[in-house]
Amino acid sequence: MIKNITEKIIYIGVDDTDIDLFESQYVVPDGVSYNSYLILDEKVAVMDTVDRRKSEEWLQNLETALAGRKPDYLVVQHLEPDHAGTIAIVMERYPEMQVVASDKAVKMMPQFFANTAFEGRTIGVKEGDTLSLGGRTLHFAMAPMVHWPEVMVTYDSSEKVLFSADGFGKFGALCNGGEWACEARRYYFNICGKYGAPVQALLKKAAALDIEIICPLHGPILTENLGYYIGLYDTWSKYEPETKGVLVAYASIHGNTGVVANKFAEILRSKGAEKVVVCDLSRSDMAEAVEDAFRYSHLVVAGASYDGDVFPVMHDFLHHLAIKNFSKRRIGIIENGSWAPSAGRAMRAIIDTFKSVTVAENMVTIWSTLKDSDIPALERLADEILAE
């Protein structure tokens, strides 16, 4: 796809609608876009490449947009293969082109392209460095651990455009459109969620800039209501709940724990809970479960005991939350067991590694199946969860 963003900045990225799993783990039914941009000035700069899966289509876009010109610079903001996979190919095609990247990225490039000669063809930049293209100047700001250590972003001061690397990206090919927040949230918490502090640092740098357009490496170019997108990123990177509500996530072997989870959700709603979402971890997209855990203010986990531990899909869910720095939430626990309940202990052991969480005192133990005698315990847990 080729389209003008401004008179001198052209989108030359590509859609990937054939991919089944992004990063071999995230389901992307609407595909994904690999965004790349071309700046035509006295000198020409290519802003990032694309995944090798789409290298031929991207090279055609690049050549068409160049209209006979040759690029002077390739600006590499992020070395992850979905953005940098075509670096060696485009360097070979344009042997006079210089590669501009953070000092860290310059050092890392040979790890990915062992047979490419980088010597004499790279320009390492650091915080505050600039690059003149003639009529405009590119300003570089380092963004380490958003979400790799070599990441930087680029600001075009003449047209007030921020090239934001993976920041403000979303799942979904551009040809498929779709509302921004849902897939941007799932993308953020699963890709960048661990790195809230570095994202906050980058947002502070962005606040000092006059930004009218945000050009991310995935998803649509953002041109209107930028405060909305930046506000969500501020909330997400502070680990603050976006929505007041309860996610009830359950792991059920034969369905009995699922009955308990749905009954508990019914109790919450009867007590006035504003929003209750129930998630069957065995059948839901794990990335969406993680997204919802971060989205809502409260989390209740209901797990079946299994081999002296907890049913594995619950362990996987809580492990995902742990590595993504899940925090600042109120959490309730429901366990189920038939002879020696172990799920509660196993879930609590992981939850205790979370930072700044409050765990409800009224853990509920179910013996095999839900009974009328269990309802008062569920009521007490609901009252404690909703006490705020």
Buried (B, 14 or more C-beta within 10 A) or exposed (E): BEEEBBEBBBBBBBBBBEBEEBEEEBBBEBBBBBBBBBBBBEBBBBBBBBBBBBBEBBBEBBEEBBEEEEBBBBBBBBBBBBBBBBBBBBBEBBEEBBBBBBBBBBBBBEEBBEEBEBEEBBBBBEEEBEBEBEEBBBBBBBBBBBBBBBBBBBBBEBBEBBBBBBBBBBBBBBEBEBEBBBBBBBBBBBBBBBBBBBBBBBBEBBEEBEBBBBBBBBBBBBEEEBEEBBEBBBBBBBBBBBEEBBBBBBBBBEEBBBBBBBBBBBBBBEEEBEBBBBBBBBEBBBBBBBBBBBBBBBBBBBBBBBEEBBBBBBBBBBEBBBEBBBBBBBBBBBBBBEEEBBBBBBBBEBBEEBEEBBBBEBBBBBEBBBEEEBEEBBBBBBBBBBEE
